Amino acid sequence: MACSSCSTGKDGQPRGCKNNGTCGTDGCNKLTVFDWLSNMSLPNGQKTFDCVEVRFKNSRKEFYRNAEGLSLSIGDVVAVQAKSGHDVGMVTLTGELVRIQMKRKKVSPDDKELPKIYRKATQRDIDIWQKCRDREEEIKKRSREIAISLKLEMKLSDVEFQGDGSKATFYYTAEDRVDFRQLIKDMAKAFGIRIEMRQIGYRQEAQRLGGIGSCGRELCCSTWLTDFRSVSTASARYQQLALNPQKLAGQCGKLKCCLNYELDMYMEALKNFPPSDSKLKTKKGIAFCQKADIFKETLWFSYKDEPANWHTLTKDQVLEILELNKKNEKIESLEEYASDNVDVDEEKMAFENVVGQDSLTRFDRPKKKKRRNKKRRKPNPKASSNAK
């Protein structure tokens, strides 16, 4: 997605609006809510909901009360109330959808302490805001140098200026508690602004910075994922994934959020499935489960003395054998059941070459060596006579 300001320049290079997720046309914003009620008029006598949603740098959103009854629409830059001074943000949602979002975020619309919108931002407010935004990268680099000189075990990941330029919020990540009192003094002296330090988790850091995941798409946390559920290695075990930290970890260094996407489906399929540690007692010996395919309802067992020889059994067959074992009855061998499960060659779908496309499996077959027809050369009688 991209807005008109993010389009390609004349030289073919991306022009970029430098808004870091707060584009004026709302075309390339993170976590944007589509206003599907924008074309619908309110019933007679009903007033417009007096709260709006305002977005700041990256994905930070807050709700503000439009006490002055300003005519606001999505994309308007507004000056809003802050703890000290004022902040500048962009309206991302208005109307009844704001009420739904507030209920979803557990914010009461009747809260009297809800901050207010002062006015639509003037050109002077916007100039000061843009000037502060341009200083953020330089200040972030300088603050990291100060933190390194103080030997603090922390990582300053992002800086966000308040709209009036009087305060800057520094977001950092750290494993343990950090004493940054001296850091605040040094940065306040170097930059001449009020400093606020805010610790965030590694997932929140990835959400703010964004990036491309191993799937080739933008990170879920920076595009559409709004809440972070706990992810454990049990999710990978239920899905029979190899516990490889390099493959299971995301950009944030934690387990990928997508491990939870299909977990409910796996849990539903495992309800009537034999446990993975089940043992089958046969007259030939005890068999252990080596592998299971949940959706094909197939399990592979091997004897204790023959771990390399696997026998294919269905879920119903395994449950039947377990019931017999509970009655102290043993079957003869696994081969009796496995012989009924001879793999039948699945019918391969034939792809017709109607548009001149190559076969999908053309690289699976080994290349045949071309035979060169070597023609025997006839002896030249002139050459033989000259040799004599």
TADA-V656764 format. One record per residue. D_FIRST is the distance of its C-alpha to the first C-alpha in Angstrom with 2 decimals. Layout:
BEGIN
d_first->D_FIRST
d_first->D_FIRST
END
This chain:
BEGIN
d_first->0.00
d_first->3.79
d_first->7.07
d_first->10.27
d_first->11.59
d_first->9.16
d_first->9.90
d_first->12.60
d_first->16.09
d_first->19.34
d_first->20.38
d_first->17.39
d_first->16.30
d_first->12.99
d_first->14.05
d_first->12.23
d_first->12.90
d_first->14.74
d_first->14.09
d_first->13.25
d_first->11.07
d_first->12.79
d_first->11.15
d_first->13.48
d_first->11.40
d_first->9.89
d_first->6.32
d_first->5.19
d_first->8.47
d_first->10.08
d_first->12.19
d_first->11.41
d_first->14.12
d_first->13.84
d_first->16.92
d_first->18.56
d_first->21.79
d_first->20.72
d_first->22.59
d_first->25.66
d_first->28.58
d_first->30.74
d_first->34.23
d_first->37.14
d_first->38.34
d_first->35.36
d_first->33.85
d_first->30.22
d_first->29.51
d_first->30.25
d_first->27.68
d_first->24.09
d_first->21.40
d_first->20.50
d_first->17.97
d_first->19.02
d_first->17.87
d_first->15.39
d_first->15.82
d_first->19.33
d_first->20.06
d_first->23.48
d_first->25.26
d_first->27.43
d_first->30.07
d_first->30.05
d_first->33.82
d_first->34.14
d_first->32.49
d_first->29.96
d_first->27.79
d_first->24.32
d_first->20.96
d_first->17.39
d_first->16.37
d_first->20.04
d_first->21.17
d_first->24.31
d_first->27.15
d_first->28.07
d_first->31.09
d_first->31.36
d_first->34.33
d_first->35.53
d_first->34.20
d_first->30.89
d_first->27.21
d_first->24.28
d_first->21.07
d_first->18.54
d_first->19.04
d_first->16.37
d_first->18.67
d_first->21.99
d_first->24.64
d_first->25.81
d_first->22.67
d_first->23.52
d_first->26.86
d_first->25.36
d_first->23.16
d_first->26.31
d_first->28.33
d_first->25.88
d_first->25.99
d_first->29.77
d_first->30.00
d_first->32.82
d_first->32.19
d_first->35.88
d_first->35.78
d_first->37.65
d_first->36.35
d_first->32.73
d_first->31.64
d_first->31.40
d_first->29.32
d_first->31.49
d_first->29.96
d_first->27.04
d_first->26.45
d_first->28.49
d_first->27.70
d_first->29.95
d_first->28.08
d_first->24.75
d_first->26.52
d_first->28.05
d_first->24.82
d_first->22.99
d_first->26.13
d_first->26.20
d_first->22.58
d_first->23.51
d_first->26.48
d_first->24.76
d_first->24.29
d_first->27.86
d_first->29.30
d_first->27.58
d_first->29.14
d_first->32.48
d_first->32.55
d_first->32.05
d_first->35.00
d_first->37.10
d_first->36.35
d_first->37.33
d_first->40.51
d_first->41.43
d_first->40.85
d_first->38.69
d_first->37.06
d_first->33.67
d_first->30.18
d_first->28.52
d_first->24.81
d_first->23.40
d_first->24.80
d_first->23.92
d_first->25.98
d_first->27.20
d_first->26.42
d_first->29.99
d_first->30.17
d_first->33.18
d_first->31.79
d_first->29.42
d_first->28.40
d_first->28.43
d_first->26.81
d_first->28.72
d_first->29.47
d_first->33.01
d_first->35.11
d_first->38.13
d_first->39.06
d_first->38.88
d_first->41.27
d_first->39.16
d_first->41.63
d_first->42.56
d_first->38.93
d_first->38.26
d_first->41.37
d_first->40.44
d_first->36.87
d_first->38.15
d_first->40.76
d_first->38.41
d_first->35.61
d_first->37.72
d_first->35.47
d_first->35.75
d_first->34.25
d_first->32.92
d_first->32.36
d_first->30.26
d_first->30.31
d_first->27.37
d_first->27.21
d_first->25.58
d_first->23.01
d_first->22.17
d_first->21.94
d_first->19.36
d_first->17.37
d_first->17.56
d_first->16.96
d_first->14.27
d_first->14.31
d_first->14.26
d_first->16.83
d_first->19.52
d_first->17.77
d_first->15.13
d_first->12.24
d_first->11.05
d_first->14.03
d_first->14.72
d_first->16.32
d_first->13.41
d_first->10.91
d_first->13.29
d_first->16.83
d_first->18.87
d_first->22.34
d_first->23.93
d_first->26.70
d_first->29.37
d_first->29.10
d_first->32.41
d_first->33.79
d_first->35.36
d_first->32.02
d_first->32.13
d_first->35.83
d_first->35.43
d_first->32.89
d_first->35.28
d_first->32.90
d_first->34.48
d_first->34.64
d_first->33.11
d_first->31.61
d_first->29.50
d_first->27.74
d_first->27.67
d_first->26.41
d_first->22.80
d_first->21.40
d_first->23.39
d_first->26.61
d_first->27.16
d_first->27.12
d_first->23.77
d_first->22.72
d_first->22.09
d_first->25.88
d_first->26.29
d_first->24.07
d_first->26.85
d_first->29.76
d_first->30.93
d_first->31.25
d_first->33.31
d_first->35.45
d_first->36.18
d_first->37.23
d_first->39.45
d_first->41.54
d_first->44.10
d_first->43.73
d_first->46.54
d_first->46.00
d_first->45.07
d_first->48.29
d_first->50.58
d_first->53.74
d_first->55.64
d_first->59.42
d_first->61.15
d_first->64.66
d_first->63.24
d_first->61.49
d_first->58.56
d_first->55.07
d_first->51.85
d_first->48.29
d_first->46.30
d_first->43.05
d_first->41.55
d_first->38.96
d_first->38.00
d_first->36.47
d_first->39.15
d_first->41.75
d_first->43.47
d_first->45.17
d_first->46.90
d_first->50.17
d_first->52.59
d_first->56.09
d_first->56.88
d_first->59.07
d_first->56.67
d_first->53.16
d_first->51.92
d_first->52.99
d_first->50.42
d_first->51.21
d_first->48.66
d_first->49.25
d_first->47.47
d_first->46.70
d_first->49.60
d_first->52.00
d_first->51.19
d_first->51.66
d_first->54.93
d_first->56.20
d_first->55.33
d_first->57.31
d_first->60.25
d_first->60.07
d_first->60.28
d_first->63.56
d_first->64.77
d_first->64.52
d_first->63.28
d_first->62.10
d_first->63.60
d_first->60.52
d_first->56.83
d_first->57.59
d_first->58.92
d_first->55.60
d_first->53.48
d_first->55.47
d_first->54.14
d_first->50.53
d_first->50.71
d_first->47.26
d_first->46.96
d_first->44.90
d_first->41.84
d_first->41.42
d_first->38.89
d_first->36.59
d_first->37.46
d_first->34.68
d_first->36.02
d_first->35.35
d_first->34.80
d_first->32.32
d_first->33.75
d_first->31.59
d_first->33.21
d_first->34.25
d_first->31.86
d_first->34.73
d_first->35.96
d_first->35.44
d_first->37.33
d_first->40.63
d_first->42.63
d_first->43.23
d_first->46.70
d_first->48.82
d_first->49.91
d_first->53.65
d_first->55.05
d_first->58.15
d_first->60.55
d_first->63.20
d_first->66.58
d_first->67.83
d_first->71.27
d_first->73.78
d_first->74.56
d_first->78.33
d_first->78.45
d_first->76.81
d_first->79.27
d_first->82.26
d_first->81.21
d_first->80.95
d_first->84.55
END
